[in-house]
Structure formats: C-alpha cells, structure tokens
C-alpha cells in the first residue's frame, strides 16, 4: 500500500486558509523576489515613463521625486508584507480584504486589483513596444516607429507573453530569475556607459535645481508640476504585489512573499535612482528632449541617440527593450494568478472557465483574459491624433497606478481597524504597524487624487488650447468600470458573493485525510 506523502508546512497553512494545493509549488524565495523585481522593472517604468516626469517638474522631479516616492512606497510595502506573511495565498489583496472586512471589501479590492493588473500589463507592453520598434529599426528591420508600428508590435508582444506563460510555471521561474540579473547588470551598464561615454554631461546644479512648469492649472506653479511628475516614479513602483500572488507556488511563502515585497522596493529604489540620475546627467538639451517633434514623445530614446554613438545607444536600447519584455511577461504571470484566485471564488463572470488549470498547472484561460483586455485598454492610442498618442500611454499608467494602490490601501486600512486582534504571520511589524499603515494610507490618498489630473496642460478645460484628445481618461475609465462593479454588487453580487470559498475543510488535512490540520 502506497503511503500518502505528508503535506508541507506551506500546504498546511494553505489548507488553514481554505485551499488545497492546486498550483505547482516549485518557486524559491529568490524566484518570488525576482518576479516582483521584474514587474517593478526600473528599466521599464523608469525609462518608458521618463517623459512624464521630465515634462512635469523637469530634472528636479528625477533628482528629488524618485527618492521621495521610494521612501513613501516603502511604507506601503512594509504594511503589505505583514499581510502577505499572515495570508500567503494567490488571492493576495482581495483575500486579505475579505478576511478582515467581509465580502463587500473583498469584492471592491479584487476588482480594483484586477483593473490595475490589466492596466499595468498594457502600459508595460506598450512601453516595451516603443523601445522594441526602435531596436528593430536599429538592427535593420525597417518597420518604422510611428504609432501604427508601435501598436502592431504591442499586439505581437502580448501574444508572445501569453504563449510563453502557457508553457508552464517552471519556465516562468527560470525566466524571472534570469530577468533579475539582467536588470541588475543592465542598470550597471547603463550607468557606466552614460557616465563615461556620453558626449556631454549636465552640471549638478542642472540636475538638482532645473525646473519645468507644465501644470498650467493657474496655481501651484513648479511645485504642482513636480507633484504631477511623481507619476513617473510611482508608476514604476507598481506590481510588487506579485510576490503575494505567487505565494501558492513559493516555498516558505509566509516569509518569502514578505521578503520579496520589501527586497524588491529596496533594490529598485537604489538601482533605479542610479539609473535615473545617469540618464538625467546625459540630457544633451532640455528643450529638445521635451520637444515632441524631436523626441517622438519619448525623451529617453532621444537622449540615448544624441548622447552616445550608434553602437552604445543601440546596445542600451537593446538592454532596455529586453528588460521590458521580461517585465511584461512577468506581469501577465502575476495578473493571471490574481484572476485565477478571484475566479476560484466565483467573483468574475465565467469564473469556472477562468479558474481552470491546464495539465501543467497553469491558468491558461486567465492568461488569455489578461492579454486580451490589456490589448483593448490601449486601443485609444490608435484613435487619438498621432501627436497625442503618448497621452493615452500616460492615462494607462494612471489607471494602473491608481487601481493597484487603492487595492493595496483597502486591506492596509482594514488591518489598522483590527489592531491587536490581527493574527500576524512570521514576518510582522509589531507595534510599528500603526504609524507605518497611517503613512501608507495618507500617501495612497494623495497619489489617487494627483494622478487623475491630465499630464498635458491642454487637458484642462480652462486652457485656451483645450482638446478632448489630451484629457486624462484614467478617471473616466475608473469611474465607469468601478461604477458598473458597484451597481453589479448592489443589484446582484451581494446576494451570492460570500468571499473566499473553501476547497478544503477547516479541519481537513490537505492530503485528504479527515484529521485536524493543527493536530
């Protein structure tokens, strides 16, 4: 008679949370860190959205905005890490909210998270498409760099990422491990090449004091423009919830997921700052870097091509493009796990379909769902005038940032309300949970207001050159989708959505024996 293997501590804890081990638990703690680090991807958000910060506040946004955002994000990450340690499940944020506040909190947290996951995947792969089209032209594949070429490459990248994700979780872990080292090495090469090879370098005074006032709101001036420019760094620091979503595939998840979140923020903060400063010091001419006719809406590409000779600029563009492809791939992985968990509990129309696993333990249908809706979200980039296509990209980054951070904030708020009643995991903040949580929530409230504002001054109704094509459609998208979700909740879902559905009995061993889990 074959003996049933004893469940691991990870499986026992998962059973206590209500689930059997369906996904393959094959990831190490480093792999868990690697996927979050890959999605944050300083070579993606830090470079592709660089123009948002440079146009709003100017060089000071890079010099002072990045460390400011890094510190504030660390407070958010610390609060999330404590929750990830207590509840190591793929449901992550929405599961935490459901456990601490009930089904209604879980419902809205899950949908904000899902919207943010789709938007961040769209923004990452669109940014990757921008750099990839330039690289293809550099190596002799002449497809142009207009928005049609970018959009077609964007669609192709989404298909590639979907196919690679379907292959299996082991490949995903390997790719993300390689990606982590690629990012570290890539940043080092960027800093060295720009530091020693740029034709000209700006002064310390330029980098730390030069300003650009593009707010055009009639108050605040450069200070307000600087705040709008923080979207550059804040968008980059999204996606580290991936460590939580991969909990059910990670060994020692109660510790590894928490460490994955914190380590991602710390490493990204330091390496990202070196990268951003290197690029900013290498700006040949600020006016030209901000001129859409000369930079095509993407200043980093202009800076590299005009600061370095063709070999070195081409090399750095290739490094950035590959990093961004790694990033988009990881984002699809994380988002599909979140959708799988949310669907497993019946929250998404067609839940049985989206939560279905392949023979290789991959939620294939969830992968396709994320990829398709990421494509749909950026269709407006083809509908607005070509000169305003970057505005559509900026809006996608806003949707991603706001959606994800509201989803981060809700369980942090609920944890605050539980106080000492909260049952911590092995990684905990102790008495510091209160001030850390308060700072995190205050920051989330600030950025949620800031980033619904247009980044183009023609998007404000009182501007003489106002045009609807430059309006930030992030708030319209969020209000429309969240409004529909709210109506759905009050009309129907509140009668049948009861939060996480247990697939393992509360006192059932995950191996299948009817013995107490804690026996």
N, C-alpha and C positions, 0 to 999 in steps of 0.2 A: 504494500500500500504506500503510495507516494504521499509524503508529508507536505502539508501546505506551508509555504515559506512564511515566517513571521513578518508582520508589517514593520516597516521602519518607523522611526520617530516622526518623520515627515508625514508618512501615511496615517499614523495615529492622530496627529494633530489635524490633518485634513478631514479625517473622519469625525473628529470632535466638532469641526465646523460644518459638517453635514454632507461631505462629498467623498466618493470613492476615487481611487487613483486611476483616472481615465487617460490623462495625458502622460507621455513618457517622461519620467523624472531622470533626465540624463545630463542636466546642466550643472556645472561647477559654480562656485561663488564668483570666480573671475568672469565666467560667461554671463552671469547675471549682471555684473557691473558693466561688461562690455556692451550689452545691448542698450542700456541707458546712455552710456557714454557715446555710443554710435548715433543714437537718435538726437541727443543734445547737439552733437557734431559741430564743434566750433568752426570747422572748415566748411560747414553748410550754412547754418544760420548766421555765423559771424561774417561770412563773405557775401552770400547771396542777398542778405538784407542790409548790407553795409550802407547802401544808398539812403535807406530810411533814416538812419542816424546822422549821416553826413549832411543831408538836406535839412534836418531839423536840429539845430543847435550847432552843427559843424564839428570841427575837430574836438572841441571840449566834450561833446557827447561821447566820443570814443575814449578820451583820456579819463574822464570822471564818471561817465554814465555806466561803463562796464563794471568797475569795482563797486559802485553803489548798488546796482542790480544784483551783482554776485552775493553781496552781504545779505540783502533782503531775501533773495531766493534761498539762501542757506537756512534762514529761519523757517521758511515754508518746508524745505526738505527735512529738517530735523523733526518737525511736527508730523510729517507724513511717515518718516522712518519708524517712529514709535508705533504708529497704526499698522504699518506693514509687518512689524515684528509680532504684534498681537494677533493679526489676522492674515496669515500667509496663504491667500487664495487668489486665483486668477481674476476673480470678480473685483479685487482691489477696492478702489474708491467707493463704488456703489454698494459693495458688500459691507464695507465699514459703516457707511451711512445708514444702511438698512438695519444693521445690528444695533447701532447706537441711537437711532431716531425713529425707526419704523419704516414701513413700505413707501410712504409718500416721499420721504427724504431719499431713500434708495432710488426711487423712480427718477426723480429730477437729477440727482447726481449722476446716475448712469447715462441719462440722455445728454447731459452737458459733456460728460466724458467722451461719449461716442461721437458727438458732433465735433469736439475738439480733436479727437483722434483722426477723423476723416479729413478735417481741415489741415491739420499739421502734415499728414501724408501728402495731401495735394500740394501744399506750399513747398515741402521738401523736394518732391519730384519735379515740380515746375522749376525750382531753383537749379536742380541738377540738369534739367533740360537746357537751361540758359547756358551753363558752362559747357555742357556736352556738345551743343551745336558749335560753339566757338572752337572746341578741341577738334571736332571732326573737320572743320574748315582748315585748321592749322595743319593737320596731318594729310591734307589733300583731298578729303571727301567733301566736295563743294555742294552743300545743301542750303547755303545762305544762313543768315542769323536773324531773319525777320520773324515776326510773331507766329506766322503760319508754320515755319520750320520748327520753331520752339515748341509749338503746341503738338505737332506730329511726333517730335522726339519725346515729349512729355507722355503722350499716349503709349509709345513704344516702351518707355521705361516702366510704366505701370504694368504693362503686360509681362515684361521681363521679371519684375519683382513678384508678381502673382505666381508665375511658373516656378521660380526658384523656391518660393515659400511652400508650394505644394509638395516638393520633393521629399521633405522630411525635417524633423527637429534637429537631428544630428548635424546635418549640413548647416542649418541656421546657427548652431552654436559655434561651429568651426569658422564660418564667415564672420561672425561678430567678434570672435577672438582675434582674427586677422585684422579686422577693421580697427580695433582698439589700438593696436600697434601702428597701423597705417596712419591713424590720426596723430599719435604722438610723434612719430617720425616725420610726418608731413608738416606739422607745425614747426619742428626744428629746422627743416629745410627751408620753409618759408622765411623764418626769422633770419637765418644765416644768409640766404640769397639776397633778401631785401636789405639786410643790414650792411652787407659788404659789396653787393653788386648793383644797387640802384644808382642811376646816373646822378641823381641829386637827392639831398636829404633836407627836409624841413627842420627848422630850429625847434628847440624845446619849448620856447615861447609860443610858437605857432601851434604846436600840438596841444598844449595845455591851456591856451588862452584864446585862440582864434575862434570866432563865433559866426554862426549863420542864423539869421532870424527869418524863418519861413512860416511862422504861425499865422500871421495875417488875421488875427481874431480881434484886434483892437485893444488888447490888454496883455499884460504879461511879458511882451517882447521876447527877448532871447531866452529868458528863464522858462517861459511857457513852451517855446520851441524846443528847448532842451528836454523838457518833460515828454513831449511828443516823440522825440528821438529815442527815448528809452525803449521803445518798441523793438529796436534792433537787438539789444542785449536780452530783453525779456522774452522775445520770440525764440532766441537761441536756447534759452534755458527752459525748454518745454520737452516733455517726453520722458523725463526720468521716472515717471510712474511705471515705466516698462518693467522695472525691477520687481514691482508688486505684481504686475500682470503675469510675469513668468514664474511666480512663486511655486506653482504646482509642477513645474518642470525643473526646479532647482533643489539641490541637496542642501540640507540645513537651512531651509528657506527662512525660518524665523529670525535668523541672524544675517544671512547672506543678502536678503532683499533690503533690509535696513541699511546695511553697509553699502550695497550697490547704489542706493539713492544718494547717500552722503558723499561717498567717494567720487561719484560722477560730478556732483556740484563742485567739490573742491578742486579736482583735477582740471575740470573745464574752466573754472574761474581763473586759475593761474595760467594755464597754457593759452586760453583764449585771450587774456589780456596781452600777453607777449605777441600773439598774432596780430591783434588789432592795432597795437602800437607800431609794429613793424610796417604794416600797410599804411598807416596814417603818416608816419615819418617819410614814406616814399611818395606821397602825393606830389606830382610834378607841378600842377597848377590847380588851385582850388576851384576857380571859376570854370575851368574846362572840365574838371571832374564832376561838377554839378550840372553841366550843360547837356540836356538830353540829346542834342544833335551830335555831340561829340562822344558821349558815353553810352548811348543807346539805352539809357535808363539804369545802367549797371556800372557804377563807378569803379569797382574793384578790377573789372576787366580792362577798363581804360587805364587805371593806374599801373597794372602789370605790363600792359603792352607799350606804355610810354615811359616806364621807368627802367625797363630791362631790355636786353637784346632779345631777338626772337627765340633763341634756344631756351634761355632761362624763363622767359614769360610763358613759353609753351609748356615747359616742364611743370611749372607751378600750376598752370591751368589744368593740366592732366591730373596732378595730385589732388587738386580741389574737386575736380569732376568725379574721380573715383571715390573719394571720401563721401561725396554727396549721393552717389549710387549706393554705397554701403548704408548710408543713413536712411534713405527711402526704403530699402529692403527691410531694415530692422523695424521701421515704423509700421510697415504692413504686418510684420510678425506680431508686434505688440498689440496693435489695434484689433487684429483678428482674434487674439486670445481674449481681449476685453469683450468683444462681440460674442464670442463663444460662451463666455461665462454669463453674460447678460441674457443671452438667448436660452441657456440651460435653465434659467429661472423663469422663462416664459414672458419676458418683457418686450420682445421685438416681434412684430408680425411675421409669421412663418418661422417661429422660434425653433421648431423641431428640425427644420431644414438647415438653419444657420448654425445650430449646435452639433450637427452631425460630424463625426470624425471619420477620416479615411483609415485604411488598414495600417498606415504609418503613424496614426495618432495625430493627424493634422486636421484642423477645422477648415477644410478646403472651401466650403461654401462661404464661410465667414471671410476668408481671404479674398474671394471674388467680390463679395459685397463691398468691402472696404475699397478695393481697387476701382470698382465701377463708380461709386459715389465720390471718390476723390477726383476722378475724371470729370464728373458732372459739375462739381463745385467750381472748376476753373474754365468752364465754357464761356462765362462772361468776358474772359480775357480776349476772346476772339470776336466779341460783339461790340466792344468799345473801340473808339478810334485808336489806331496803332500807337500814337504818341502817349496814350493813357493806359496802355496795357500794364505797365508797372503798378498802376493804381489798383488794378484787380488783384495782383500778387500781394500788394500791401494789405488789402482787405482780407485776403485769405489768411495772412499771418495774424491779423487782428482776431478773426474768428477762432483760429487755433488757440491763440494765447488766452483770450477771454474764456472760451469754452472750457479749456483744460484747467485754468486756475480757479474758476468757480467750482468745478468738480473737486479740485484739491481742497478748497476752502470749506465746503459744507461738512465733510467728516471732521475737519480740524475744529470747527465750531461746535459740533456735537460732542467731541471729545472734551472740550472745555466745560460743557454743561454737565458732563458726568463726573468731573473732578476726581476725587479719591475712589469713587466707585468703579472707575475704569480698570479692567484687568489687563495689566501690561504683559508684554512678551519678554523674552530675554534681553532685548535691546530697549532701553527706556530712558526718559528724560528726568525721571524723579521729580523733585519739586520745581524744576525749571520748565515743566510743561506749560504752566500758566503764562509767564512772560513771553516764552517762545511762540506760543499759539496766538497771543494777542498781537504781537508784532506781525506775524504771518498774515493774520486776517486783515489787519489795517492796510498792509501792502496790497493784498489782493483787491480790496475795495478801491484803492487809488488807481491801480492799473486798469481795472474793469471800466472805470469812467474815462480815463485818458485815451484808451485805445479804440473807443467807438468814434473818436473825432477824426476828421479827414486829415491825411498827411500832406495833401495838396491844398494850397490856400484857395484854389478855385472851387473847392468843395464846400465852402461856407456860403450860405445864401446872401450875406451882406457884401460879398466881394463883387465888384463890377464885372469880373470875368467869370462869374459863377456858371458852372455847367454840370448837369446831372451825371455826366460821364466821369467826373472826378469825385463824386460823393462817395464816402466810405460806406460800402454796402454791408459791412460787418454788423452794425446794429439792426439793419433791416432783415438780414439773414437770421440773426439770433432771435429777434422778436418774433419773426414769422414761424420759425421752427419750434421755438420754446412755447409760443402761444398755442400752436397746434397740439403740442405734447400736453400742455396744461388742460386744454379743452378735452383731449382724449382721456386724461386722468379723471376729471370730474364727471364726464359723461359715461365712461365705461370702465377704465382700468382700475379705479379704486374698488370696484366690486370683485375683481378677480386677481389682481396682482397683490400677492401677500409677501413679497420679498423673496429671499433665497429659499429654494426648495431643496430639502434634504434628500440626497440619494443614498445616504447611509443612515441607519437608525441611530438615535442619540446614544444608545448603549450597545451598539453593534460594532464588533471588531471589523476593520476594513478588509480582513482576509475572508470575511464571510461567516465566521463563527459567531454564534449568539452569545458572546461573552462581553462583559463590560470593557469599554475602551480603556478605562483607567485602572483596570484590575492589575 
